[in-house]
Amino acid sequence: MPRKQSHILVLAALVSLIAAGCSSSAKPAAGPSGTSGGAAGSSPNTASDVGVTPTTIKVGYISSQTGVASSTSVGSFAGAIARFDLQNAQGGVNGRKIELVPQDDQSSLTQFLTDAQDLVQNKKVFGVLPVSSFTFSGASYLNKQGIPVVGSAFDGPEWGLQPYSNMFSFVPPFSTTFAGKNYDYNFYGKFLRDIGVTKLAGVAYSISPSSLEAVHAILASAASAGVANCYTDYSVPFGAVDFTATALAIKNAGCSGTVAALVDSSNNALAQAETNAGSISKHWFEQGYDQQTLDSPAARRTDQGAYVSSSVLFSPSIPAVATMLGALQKYGHFKAGAIPNFGTWTSYAAADLFIRGLQAAGRNPTRQSFITSLRTVTGYDVGGLLPYRISFTGFGTPAMFPATACGYFVQLKGSTWVPFQGNGQVCGTRISFNY
């Protein structure tokens, strides 16, 4: 008889990317006047701050192109390039073209800080786009220098904490604790219940605040839906690929699902270890909904029948998604129809948010005017790319979290990602929890 496919449920460091409300906007982020770029008014452009000339704005970018975290962000620079080049083709922002200066943090805390210092002190950038699990190591330095920081809050708690009001994420800061409580949503528990999980294991990296928070959040969401916790392991080294003991422990505990906040390489290793152990748990990744998985025979075998959660449904029928995929093909050298990896699409979204901040800051932006003005923006949805809208007001409070939320789930069937229950969405309400 053929070997029965083992299923595990794995969730990676961005487990808390959620969706609240729906948007039908199909355009790139619009400026305060409703335009997406170009010159406005009659006053001249000036060299208004570091990294700003009358014709250009220089922006730094940091991600893990090599090292243990690179499996989820290799090539992600193309996402930021695609969004900025799309904007530049439309005239830039108030007549200025955006120049991107990339750095590789090599999946290292110390290298991230070195990269941040180099971008600010030597490369003289106006702001920084970090799409990295190691952003928290440079957060204090960037804050003290008054640098606008725009990205996705998946590395640590600083995105929602004072004094880091210079940091902006297109998702709420799930790793931030407010008055002793963390916040997330109960739709994860609903999804687990829908796919038949009754006993859930949790696995996280020991050094990653967001990995630890993600697992705690999912266990809390699961509990709200009546799904019991059967096993936890919060001692996994970052980037680990040996999960033999963990897989056996999960099997022996009788778990029917495993949630693990890990990068792709660790997720796949855990999946294989569960298969080797004869586990019967069900299979859900937060990362892996991309072309890399489809193009890898080994990954397709490991993930066959698995579910993956995402904040984006990569369907060209959604206008904003079609715009992104077209920009990646034209400016990022993607092949037609290719699905971007997590690092790539989040880089695109971070670049879009940076453009929105420049538009809010006015014709001659300064770092401080960027920070102050973007803090007044509400109803932001990455030009309609994501099915939620967030506000940048209420910094440092639970008001950063919408009251209701939805997330997408897809399943790998053969060589195709199929939306869960037709449209892929599962919705729920905000919950609070302690850990």
N, C-alpha and C positions, 0 to 999 in steps of 0.2 A: 504494500500500500504506500502511496506517496505520503511523505511526512506532513503532518498537519501544521499549517501556518500558525506560528505563535504570534499573539497580539499583545502589545503593551501600550500603555497610555503615557506619552511623554510630553511634557510642556517645557519650553525653553524660556530664556531670560526675559522675553517680551510678553509673557503670558497675559499681562494686564493691558494690552492694547485693545481697547474696547470701542464700542460705537454707541453714541447717544444721539437720537434724532436722525433724520434723513435729510439729504441735500440733493438737489437736482442740478446744481451749478456745474457747468461743463468747461468754464473758462479758467485759465491761469489766474492766480490771485489778483484781484483788482485793487487798484489804489484808492485813496480816499475819495477821489473824484469819480470813481467808477471806471477809470481806464486802467489798462494793465501795464503801461509803461510810456516811454517817450517824454519829450519836454512838455512842460506846462508853465503857463504864466510868462512874464517878460523879464524877470530878474535873472542876472547871469549866474552860471555855475561858478563856484569858487572851490579852492582847496580847503574845505571846511574842517577837516580833522585828519589824523594819521590814517593813511591808506586811501584817502579821497583826493582825487584831482578833478579838474573841471570835466574830464571825459571818462574817468575810470573809478572803480571802487575795488579794492583788493581784499579778498576774503580767504582766510585760512581754512583748511580742512584736515581733520585727523581721523583715521580709521585703522583697523587691524588688517593690513594686507598680507602680513606674514605672521607666523606663530600660531599658538593653540586656538585663538579665536577667529582665525582667518576663514574657517569653513563657512561662516555665515556672512562674511563681508568682503570676500575677495572680489575685486573688480567693482566695488561699490562706488568708487570715484565717478564712474560713468553716470550714476544717477544725478549727482549734483551738477556735473558738466551739462547733462541733457537739459535740466531745468533752467540753468543760467543761460545756456546758449539759446534756448527757446526765447527767453526774455530778451537777450541781446539782439536777436533777429527782429524783435518788435520795437527796437529802439532803446533797449535797456531800461533803466529807471531814471526818469527825468534827464534823459539824454546821456547818462553814464553807462558804459559797458561794465559788466562784472567780471573780474579776473579771479580765478581760483588757484590757490597755492596749496598743493597736497602734501601731506606727511603720513608716514607709516609708523604707528606706535609699536609695531612688532609684538603686539599682545603683551605689553609690559607696562606696569604702573610707572616705573621710573622713566621709561622712554616717552610715555604720554606727556609727562611734565616737561621733559626736555624739548619735545616737539612744540608744546604750547609756548614755552619761553622763546624758542627760536622764531616762531611765527610773529610774536609780539615785539621782541627786542631787535631781531635782525631782519626779518622779512617785512616788518612794518605794516601788518594787516589791520584793517578796520575792525573786523570781528572774526569769530571762529565758529565753524560747523564741526562739532565732534560727533561722529557716529561710531561709538566705541564703548565697550564694556568697562573701560578704564578711565572714563572722563572724571570720575570723582577724585582721582589723584592730582588733577590739575585745576580743580574747581576753585580752590582758595586763591591760587595765584591769579587766575583770570579775573576773579571777582575784585581782588585788590587793585588790579590794573584798570578796572572799569571797562572791561571788554564785553561787548554783546556776544552771548553764547547761544546758539540756536541748534536744536537737535531733537532727540527722542529720549525721554527720561527712563532709560532701561538699565542704567548702571548703578545708581545709588540714590540716597534720599535728598541730595542737595537741590534738586530741581524745584522743590516746594518749600525750602527752608530759608528763613532769614539768615544771613544777609544776602542770599544769592538771587536777588530780584533781577540781576542781569542775565539770568538763564531762562530760556523759553523753549518749551517742548510742545509739539503738536499732539501729544497725548498727556493726560493727567499724570501727576507724579505719584505713582502707586507705591513707591518705596518710602515715601515720606510719612512719618508719624505725626499726627495732629492731636495734641492733648492726650497722648497715650493710646490713640486709636489709629488703625490703618483702614483704608477704604478700597473696596473693589465691588464686584457685581455678582449676583446669584445666577446669571445665565450659564456659567460653567457647570454648576451643579445640575441645572436642568438638562444640559447636554449629556452629562454623565449618566443621568437617570434614563434618558432617552435611548442611549446605546447599551443599556443593560449593566452598567457598572454598579455594584453594591458595596464593594470593599476596595478602598483606594490607598495605594502606597505613595509616598512622596520622597523625592531625591533632589538634593540641591548642592551647589558648590559652596564650600565652607567660607571662601573669601569674598563672595559676591553678595552685597546687600540686596540687589534686585532679585537674584536667584533665590535667596532665602525667603524674601517677601513673597515672591511669586508662588512658591509651594505652599506657604502658610495661607495665602489668599485662596488658592484653589481648594485646599482642605476645608477652609471655612465655608466657601461656596458649596462644596460637596455636602458638608454637614447640614447646610440649610435645606438641601434636597433629600436628606435622609440617607446619604452615602457615608458609610463608616470609614474611619482611618484604620488601616491594618498594619502599616509599617512606615517608618521614616528613617532617612539617612541624610544628615546635614553635614557630612564630613568629606564630601567628594573633592579631590584636588581639581583645580580649574584645568579643563581640557583632558581629563582622564578618559582612558579608553579601555580599562580593565574593569569589568563589572561582573565577573564570575560570582563572587561572594554575594553581591547585592541581588543578582538575579535569583540565586538559590534561596536567599532569605525571603524575597517577595513570593516565590512559589510556595515555600513552606508555610508562609503566613496565610495562604489561601486568598491572596489578593486577586481581584478581577480587573484591576486597572492600576497603572503607575503614572503618576505625574512627576516629571523631572525637568527642572529649569536648567537646561544645558545647551551648549552650542551643537551644531549639526553633527560634528564628528563624534561627540560623546553620545548624542541621541542614537546614532546608528550603531555604535558599539554596545549600548545598553540593549537596543532592540535585538541585536544578534545574540547577546548573552542570554536574554530571555528565551529566545528560540532554542538555543543550545540546552538550556535548563528544562525545556518542556513546559514553560509557563503557558497558562491559558488566559492571561490578562489581555485586555483590549488595548488598542494601539492608537495614540493620539499625539502628534507632534505640534508644537507651536511654530517651529521652523521646518522648512523642507518643501513648502508649497512653491516650487520654482522649477526652472528649466534644468538645473543641475541634477535634481532627483530624477527627472524624466530621462535625462541623457546618460545616466549611470545604471547599467544592468544590475549591479550589486545593490544600489540604493533602491531600485524598483522592487527587487526581490524582498529586501528587508522590510520595505514600507507597504507592500501590497496589501490592500484592504484597510490601510491606516487612515485615520482622520488627521487633518491639520487645521489649526485655527489661524485666522488672519484678520487684520483690520481692513484688508482690501480684497475684493473679489476681482480677479484679473480677467474680466469679461469685456471684450471690445464693445459690447452693447451699452456699457456705461460710458457716456461721452468723456468724462474726465480721465477714465482709465485709457480710452482710445488715444487721448491727447498725450498721456504719459508714454504709452507704448510707442506711439509715433515719434516722439522726441528721442526716446532711447534708441530707436532704429536709425534716425537721421543723425543725431549728434553723439550717441554713445556706441555706435557700431554694433547694435544688437541685430540678430537675424529676425526676420518678420515672424511675429507670433510668439517669440521667446518670452518666458515668464521671468521677471527679475527676481533675484534673491532678496532676502530680508534687508541686507545692507544697502542694496541698490535702490529699492523703492523708498526706504526710509531716508536715504540721502537726497533723493528727489524731493520728498516732502519737506525735509529740513531746508533745502534751498528755496522752496516755494515760500516757506515761512520767513526766511531771511529777506526775500523780496518784499513781502508784505510789511516787514519792519522798516525797510528803506522807504517804501511808499508812505508809511505813516509819519516818518521822520521829516519829510519835506524836501524841498529842492536842494538844500545844502546841509546834509545830515551831519550831526556829531554823534559820537558814541552815546552821550547822555541823552540826546534827543531821540535816538533810536530806542533806547531802553524805556524812557518815559512815555513815548508815544505808543509803542507796541503794547504797553501795559493797559492802554485804554481800549484796545481792539476786542470786540466780542463777535460771536457767531462765526468763528473761523473753521473752515472745513477742508483746507488744502485744495481750494478751487473745485470742490465737489468730489475729490478723489475718495475721501473716507465718509462712511455713513454716520458721522457724528459731528457735532459742532461744539467748540470749546470757547471759553472766555479767558482772557489774560488778566482780567481784574480779579480781585479777591485773593491776591498772592499770599501764600502762607496760611491758608484756611481751607476747610473742607469744601468751600464754595468752588474750588477748582475742579470738583467732580460733579458732573451732571447727575440728576436724580434717577434717570433710567438709562439703560445702555443695551446695545446689541453687538454681537460679534459674528463673523463669518466662520463656517466650518466646511471643509471640502474633504472628499475621500478619494484615495488613489485606487482606480479600477483599471487594470491593464496598464496602459501608458497615458491615461487621461485623468485629470482632476475633475471630479464630479461634485457639484454643490450638494451639501447635506439637505435632505428633504426638499429638494427643488430649488429654493432660492438661497440656501446656505445660511440664513440668519436664524439665530436664537437670541431672544431678548429677555431682559430681567431688570431688577431694581438694585439700587446701591445698598451695600451692606457694610457694616463696620466690624472690626475684629481686633483682638489683641494677640501679640505673640512675643 
